[in-house]
Amino acid sequence: MKKIGIIGGGGYTAGELLRLLVHHPEVEVVVVESGSQAGKHVAEIHDDLVGETELKFAGAAGAKLGELDAVFLCMGHGVSRGWVDAHRPPKGTLVVDLSTDYRMDEAWVYGLPEINRERIKGAKRIANPGCFATAIQLAILPLAQAGLAEGELHVNALTGSTGAGQSPSPTTHFSWRNGNVSVYKPFAHQHLAEIGRSAAQVGRVATEGINFLPVRGAFARGIFCTTYLDCDLSETEAQDIFRDFYAGAAFTHVTDQPLHLKQVVNTNKGLVHVEKHGRKLLVTTAIDNLLKGASGQAVQNMNLALGLREGMGLRLKGSMF
């Protein structure tokens, strides 16, 4: 059994990791560290785990890093790098960071299996992609590899409130978010940097032209993303490009049917739909922001890095209701 530690164990992504890992057949979570929750039972905070684990939160430095096979960093953006610098985890211990801190660091493997599966295998430092970045890259990368993404790309993505984390803020609390929609960080979202780098990795030459409008939705989880561009290919030709690109993907699937968000919520799936309207090619993608956009993808990366079956512990079924 692989021994696992979670650092920053009180938030949404840590809760999702625990929900996955306590039932994973090849790992054992031995420490969940949280400075604010130390001494409490994990199920007091992540109460969907009542009856499933007796783990308690450890305080700071509760993890004996040399005894762990893998560590997940679930701390706020800007905190992970300081933790790594202070604790210097052994080179042989897998570290998967779920923050933004290492996504542009060339010393860390960018953990998008759809393009980096072979690099992830055996890696010891993995930067998990952002949730918006994952949903958008599923739409853009096949086009970039085919040389079809050099012009303007128009992206609109609607996200649930859990994407903003557990700490309440003026734009996440229920009375503001419920029944409400708003745009934020138009054309300047931080995930554009990692999207641009991945697009360049698969062949996109243009350094600008990905026009992204992030939208806050009045629901808890999921990302529903639409991307459109001018394209002279037929619908069938465009669909074939996507099917070929994702032929070996464990969790990303191209479907002929129009998407809706409930298809992916509570799963690790990334769904893709491609259709043509005149010269406009419309690509719709959908993911669960906490799973394929965060913790599910982190477990997928752990499985690959530790030599386990890629889908182990991740064959989750969503619910239509």
C-alpha positions in Angstrom: 0.0 0.0 0.0 1.2 3.5 -0.9 1.3 5.9 2.0 -0.3 9.3 1.4 -0.3 12.6 3.1 -2.5 15.7 2.5 -1.3 19.1 3.5 -4.0 21.8 4.0 -6.7 19.3 4.7 -9.6 21.5 5.6 -10.8 22.8 2.2 -12.9 21.6 -0.7 -10.1 20.0 -2.7 -8.8 18.1 0.3 -12.2 16.9 1.1 -12.6 15.5 -2.5 -9.2 13.9 -2.3 -10.2 12.1 0.9 -13.5 11.0 -0.5 -11.5 9.3 -3.3 -8.5 8.1 -1.4 -10.2 6.4 1.6 -11.7 3.9 -0.9 -8.7 3.6 -3.2 -7.5 0.0 -3.2 -3.8 0.7 -3.4 -3.2 3.6 -1.0 -3.6 4.5 2.6 -4.0 8.1 3.8 -1.8 8.2 6.9 -1.8 11.9 7.7 -4.1 14.9 7.0 -2.5 18.1 8.1 -4.4 21.3 9.0 -3.2 24.0 11.3 -6.7 25.3 11.8 -8.4 21.9 12.4 -5.7 20.0 14.3 -7.0 17.4 16.7 -10.5 17.1 15.2 -11.8 14.1 13.4 -11.6 14.5 9.7 -15.3 13.6 9.4 -16.2 16.6 11.7 -15.2 18.9 8.9 -15.7 16.7 5.8 -19.0 15.3 7.1 -19.8 13.2 4.0 -17.0 10.9 5.4 -18.9 10.0 8.6 -18.5 6.2 9.0 -15.8 6.0 6.4 -12.6 7.1 8.2 -11.4 7.6 11.8 -8.5 9.9 10.7 -7.8 13.0 12.8 -6.2 16.2 11.5 -2.6 16.6 12.5 -1.1 20.0 13.2 1.6 21.7 11.2 4.6 19.5 10.5 2.6 16.4 11.4 3.7 14.6 8.3 6.9 12.5 8.4 7.7 13.1 4.8 10.3 10.5 4.4 7.7 7.8 5.2 5.3 8.9 2.6 5.1 7.8 -1.0 3.0 10.8 -2.1 2.0 14.2 -0.7 -0.9 16.4 -2.0 -0.6 20.1 -1.4 -4.1 21.6 -1.0 -3.1 25.0 0.3 -4.0 28.5 -1.0 -2.3 29.9 -4.0 1.1 31.4 -3.1 1.4 29.1 0.0 2.7 25.8 -1.6 6.0 27.2 -2.7 6.8 28.4 0.8 5.8 25.1 2.2 8.1 23.2 -0.2 11.0 25.6 0.5 10.5 25.2 4.3 10.0 21.4 4.4 12.1 20.2 1.4 10.3 16.9 0.8 12.6 14.1 -0.2 13.3 13.7 -3.9 11.8 10.3 -3.9 8.5 11.4 -2.5 5.8 12.4 -5.1 4.5 15.9 -4.5 1.3 16.9 -6.3 0.5 20.6 -5.9 -3.1 21.7 -6.5 -2.3 25.5 -6.4 -1.0 27.8 -9.1 2.5 28.0 -7.6 4.3 25.5 -9.9 2.2 25.4 -13.1 4.6 27.6 -15.0 7.7 26.0 -13.4 9.7 24.0 -15.9 11.1 21.8 -13.0 7.6 20.5 -12.4 5.6 18.3 -14.7 2.3 19.9 -15.8 -0.2 17.3 -14.9 -2.6 17.3 -17.9 -2.6 13.6 -18.8 -4.1 14.3 -22.2 -0.8 15.7 -23.4 1.7 14.8 -20.7 0.9 11.2 -19.8 4.4 9.8 -20.5 6.1 12.7 -18.6 3.8 12.1 -15.6 4.7 8.5 -15.3 7.4 8.2 -12.7 7.5 12.0 -12.1 8.1 13.2 -8.5 6.9 16.8 -8.8 3.6 17.5 -10.5 1.7 20.8 -10.9 -2.0 20.0 -11.2 -3.8 22.1 -13.8 -6.3 24.8 -13.0 -10.0 23.9 -13.3 -10.8 26.5 -16.0 -7.5 25.7 -17.7 -8.5 22.0 -17.9 -11.9 22.7 -19.4 -10.6 25.2 -22.0 -7.6 23.1 -23.0 -9.8 20.1 -23.8 -11.4 22.4 -26.4 -8.3 24.1 -27.7 -5.5 21.6 -27.8 -6.7 19.3 -30.6 -7.2 22.4 -32.7 -3.8 23.7 -31.9 -2.1 20.5 -32.8 -4.0 20.5 -36.1 -2.8 24.1 -36.9 -6.4 25.4 -36.6 -6.0 27.6 -33.6 -3.7 30.4 -34.9 -6.5 33.0 -35.2 -8.9 34.4 -32.6 -10.5 31.9 -30.2 -13.5 33.0 -28.2 -14.1 31.2 -24.9 -16.9 31.6 -22.4 -16.9 29.4 -19.3 -19.5 29.2 -16.5 -18.2 27.9 -13.2 -19.8 26.9 -9.9 -19.1 28.6 -6.6 -16.8 25.8 -5.2 -14.2 27.0 -7.7 -13.6 30.0 -5.5 -12.7 27.8 -2.5 -14.2 27.3 0.9 -13.5 30.6 2.6 -16.6 32.9 2.1 -16.2 36.1 0.2 -18.6 38.8 -1.2 -19.0 36.9 -4.5 -19.3 33.4 -3.1 -21.8 33.5 -0.2 -25.2 32.1 -0.9 -27.3 35.3 -0.8 -25.2 37.0 -3.5 -24.5 34.0 -5.7 -28.0 32.4 -5.7 -30.0 33.5 -8.7 -27.1 35.6 -9.9 -24.6 35.6 -12.8 -21.5 37.8 -13.2 -18.4 38.1 -15.3 -15.0 38.5 -13.6 -11.4 38.9 -14.8 -12.5 39.3 -18.5 -9.6 38.6 -20.9 -7.1 38.5 -18.0 -7.7 35.3 -16.0 -4.6 33.8 -14.5 -5.2 30.4 -16.1 -4.5 31.9 -19.6 -0.8 31.5 -19.0 -0.9 27.7 -18.6 -3.4 27.4 -21.4 -1.0 29.3 -23.7 2.0 27.3 -22.8 0.2 24.0 -23.4 -1.1 25.2 -26.7 2.4 26.1 -27.7 3.6 22.7 -26.6 1.3 21.0 -29.1 2.1 23.4 -31.9 0.3 26.7 -31.6 2.5 29.6 -32.8 0.3 32.5 -31.9 1.0 34.0 -28.5 -2.3 36.0 -28.3 -5.8 35.7 -29.4 -7.4 33.4 -26.7 -10.3 35.6 -25.6 -11.6 34.2 -22.3 -14.7 35.4 -20.4 -15.1 33.6 -17.0 -18.6 33.7 -15.6 -19.7 33.0 -12.1 -22.7 30.6 -12.0 -25.5 30.2 -9.5 -24.7 26.5 -8.7 -22.1 24.7 -6.6 -19.9 22.6 -8.9 -19.0 22.1 -12.5 -17.7 24.1 -15.5 -19.5 24.5 -18.8 -17.3 25.9 -21.5 -18.0 27.1 -25.1 -15.3 27.9 -27.5 -15.8 29.1 -31.1 -13.6 30.1 -34.0 -13.7 30.4 -37.8 -12.9 27.1 -39.5 -13.2 25.8 -43.0 -13.4 22.1 -42.1 -16.6 20.2 -42.3 -18.2 19.1 -39.0 -17.2 15.5 -39.6 -13.6 16.5 -40.3 -13.4 18.6 -37.1 -15.0 15.8 -35.0 -12.4 13.3 -36.4 -9.6 15.6 -35.2 -11.0 15.5 -31.7 -11.6 11.8 -31.7 -8.1 11.1 -32.9 -6.6 13.4 -30.2 -8.5 11.8 -27.4 -8.4 8.2 -28.6 -6.1 7.1 -25.8 -7.5 9.4 -23.0 -8.8 7.6 -19.9 -11.5 10.2 -19.0 -12.0 12.6 -21.9 -14.7 11.6 -24.3 -16.0 13.1 -27.5 -19.8 12.8 -27.9 -22.2 13.5 -30.8 -24.8 14.6 -28.3 -25.1 18.2 -27.0 -23.7 18.5 -23.5 -25.2 19.5 -20.2 -23.5 20.0 -16.9 -25.1 17.1 -15.0 -23.4 14.6 -17.2 -20.1 15.3 -15.5 -20.9 16.5 -12.0 -19.4 14.1 -9.4 -17.3 12.4 -12.0 -13.7 12.6 -13.4 -15.0 12.9 -16.9 -14.2 15.6 -19.5 -16.8 15.6 -22.2 -16.4 17.3 -25.6 -19.0 18.1 -28.2 -18.1 19.6 -31.7 -20.5 21.2 -34.1 -20.4 23.5 -37.1 -22.5 26.6 -37.8 -21.6 28.2 -41.2 -17.9 29.0 -40.9 -18.1 28.9 -37.1 -16.8 25.8 -35.3 -18.4 25.5 -31.8 -16.6 23.2 -29.2 -18.4 22.6 -25.9 -16.6 21.1 -23.0 -17.8 20.2 -19.5 -16.0 19.0 -16.3 -16.6 18.9 -12.6 -14.3 21.6 -11.3 -13.5 19.7 -8.1 -12.8 16.4 -9.7 -11.4 16.5 -13.3 -10.6 20.2 -12.6 -8.8 19.5 -9.3 -8.8 16.4 -7.0 -9.8 13.7 -9.4 -7.1 14.8 -11.9 -4.6 14.9 -9.0 -5.4 11.2 -8.2 -5.2 10.4 -11.9 -1.7 11.9 -11.9 -0.8 10.1 -8.7 -1.8 6.8 -10.2 0.3 7.4 -13.3 3.3 8.6 -11.3 3.3 5.7 -8.9 2.8 3.1 -11.5 -0.8 2.3 -10.6 -3.7 1.8 -13.1 -4.6 5.3 -14.3 -8.3 5.0 -13.5 -8.0 3.3 -10.2 -10.3 4.8 -7.6 -11.9 7.2 -10.2 -14.7 5.3 -11.9 -17.3 7.6 -10.3 -20.9 7.8 -11.4 -22.6 11.1 -11.6 -26.3 11.7 -10.9 -28.9 13.3 -13.0 -30.8 14.5 -9.9 
